[in-house]
Amino acid sequence: MYPALDKELETFERRTPKSAEAHKKNLKRIPLGVASNYRAYDPYPIFVQEGKGGKFRDLDGNEYIDHNLCFGAVMAGHCHPAVMSAVEKRLSTGTMFGMPHNMEWELAEEICTRFPVEMCRFGNSGTEVTMHCVRLARAATGRDKIIKFEGGYHGLHDAALVSVKPHPPGDDFGDIKNPKAVSGGMGVPKASIANVQIATFNDLETVERRFRENPDEIAAIILEPIMMNVGLCLPQKGFLEGLRELCDKNGALLIFDEVKTGAKLGWAGASEYFGVTPDMICLAKSIGGGFPLAAFGTHKRVMQLISDHKVFHGGTYNTNPVSMAAGLAMFREVLTRANYAHTDKLSAKLTEGYRKIVAKSGLQAYVASAGVNGALMLYPAEIKNYRDWLAIDVDLWRHYWFGMVNRGVMPQPYWWDEQWTISVQHTEADIDQHLAAFADIADSLATAQHERMGAVAAH
Ligand SMILES: Cc1ncc(COP(=O)(O)O)c(C=O)c1O
C-alpha cells in the first residue's frame, strides 16, 4: 500500500460505516459474508440499498453511477420500465408452473433469428448453459476432451473450473506455449481436469498442439470471443477465424460463451461483430434484464440428441414466466438497434474521454473497449492473454477503483479482471460525471505509478 491509496481507503471507510456493520453480521452466517466469492473484497464490500436507471444507493445513502450493473448482467439498467411492466403483469398470473407456455416459442424465435442457431433451450445461469453445451458437444462427437483457454471463465462446473482464477498463479501453470491444466479450486476431480486441454488465448499454435496431441479426442473449443475476465482482451486478427478452421479440420465444435458478449457487444453478439460463426452459443446475464435467464443454441442436428432423449436437459426453473417475460421485453424493447446506437455513442464518449485523460496525466495505461464494455487497462502495452494480465499493479488498480467509488462512480465491478458496462438508461450526464471523477484522480494515479515503477527500478 502507499499513502494515496491509504487515503482513499480511509475515505471509503468513513463514507460506508453501515456496509462495514452489515458485512460483520453476514460474516457470522455466510462464508466471506457474501453470496458469491466474487463479491468479497477488502476492507469489506459495499452493501446496496436500491437502484434505479443507471444509479444505485448504498446503505449509507451514498449514490453511485453504476457501471458494475451486476457484473454486466443489467445492460437494461435498474428497473427498466419495459422489463418492470412485463414482469409486474406476470407476477399476478403465476410465477412457476413447470409446464410449457406460449412465451417459449416467442423467445426461442427471437434468439434464433438474431443469433446463428437453429434451436435453443433455456436455463437460468451462465454456468448451466456452458455446462450443457460442453455435454452436448461431447455427445455429438463421441469425445470427452475439450479445449479451453487459460484464464477463461465459463462458470463453476467441473469442466469450466480449470486454469482459471481463483487459483493463484504460480509455477504450476507451465510454459505459455504448453500451459498445464490446473484446478480452479479444491473439489474438482482429477478426471475432469484431465479432460480439459489448455491453450493460450491469441495463440493458434497452442491450440493446434492440443489437437495434435489428442487426435480425434477433442469434442469442442469453448471460449469467450473477447476474454472478459482479464479486463478486456480482444482476439487478435485471424484468431477466431483460425479456431473455426481448426475445429472444422478436426471435427470439433466451436462454442462461443456469449454470456457477456451476447447482448452487450451489439445487436447479434460476437458472431455478427467478428463475422465468425460458432456451432454453439451460450447466452445469459443481460438477456434477462435483471432476472435469471439463460439459453444455449446450436444446430438442429445437435439438438436432436436432446429430442431423442440421448442427452438429458431439464430444470425446475427453466422458462419460468417471470424471467421469460423479462427476456421478451429485453429482446423486443431494450436490446433494439436504437438503444445500441445510444449506448455506442455513450461508449465512444467514455472511451475517448478516458483516453484523453490518460494521455494528459502521463499514466501508463490504455483503454480497451468493445460494445458497451470497456476497461482502464493499467499496462504499458495491449495484453493478449491471461499471463500478460497477471502483470497488473493491484494496489494501483485499487487506488483507481476506491478513488472512483469515493467520487460517486462505481467504474466497474470490484476486481481488476472485470470491465465497465454502460446501460441503455445511462445518459450523457452520467458519462460526464464518470469522466470528471476519473480526471480528478488521474494525476494522483500517474504520480503513484511513476513512484512505484521508480521504486521497482531502484531495487
Ligand atoms: C463468460 C462467462 N461465462 C459464464 C459465466 C457464469 O455465469 P453465471 O454466473 O450466471 O453462472 C460468467 C459469469 O461471470 C461469464 O462471465
The ligand as an SDF file (V2000), in Angstrom:
LIG
                    3D

 16 16  0  0  0  0  0  0  0  0999 V2000
  -18.1740  -15.5790  -19.8330 C   0  0  0  0  0  0  0  0  0  0  0  0
  -18.9370  -16.1420  -18.6740 C   0  0  0  0  0  0  0  0  0  0  0  0
  -19.4010  -17.3920  -18.7620 N   0  0  0  0  0  0  0  0  0  0  0  0
  -20.0960  -17.9450  -17.7580 C   0  0  0  0  0  0  0  0  0  0  0  0
  -20.3340  -17.2400  -16.6070 C   0  0  0  0  0  0  0  0  0  0  0  0
  -21.1030  -17.8710  -15.4980 C   0  0  0  0  0  0  0  0  0  0  0  0
  -22.3630  -17.2790  -15.3970 O   0  0  0  0  0  0  0  0  0  0  0  0
  -23.2130  -17.3830  -14.0510 P   0  0  0  0  0  0  0  0  0  0  0  0
  -22.5280  -16.5640  -13.0340 O   0  0  0  0  0  0  0  0  0  0  0  0
  -24.5650  -16.8370  -14.4590 O   0  0  0  0  0  0  0  0  0  0  0  0
  -23.2860  -18.8200  -13.7020 O   0  0  0  0  0  0  0  0  0  0  0  0
  -19.8820  -15.9320  -16.4680 C   0  0  0  0  0  0  0  0  0  0  0  0
  -20.1000  -15.1560  -15.2460 C   0  0  0  0  0  0  0  0  0  0  0  0
  -19.4950  -14.1630  -14.9690 O   0  0  0  0  0  0  0  0  0  0  0  0
  -19.1460  -15.3660  -17.5400 C   0  0  0  0  0  0  0  0  0  0  0  0
  -18.6590  -14.1180  -17.4760 O   0  0  0  0  0  0  0  0  0  0  0  0
  1  2  1  0
  2  3  1  0
  2 15  2  0
  3  4  2  0
  4  5  1  0
  5  6  1  0
  5 12  2  0
  6  7  1  0
  7  8  1  0
  8  9  2  0
  8 10  1  0
  8 11  1  0
 12 13  1  0
 12 15  1  0
 13 14  2  0
 15 16  1  0
M  END
$$$$
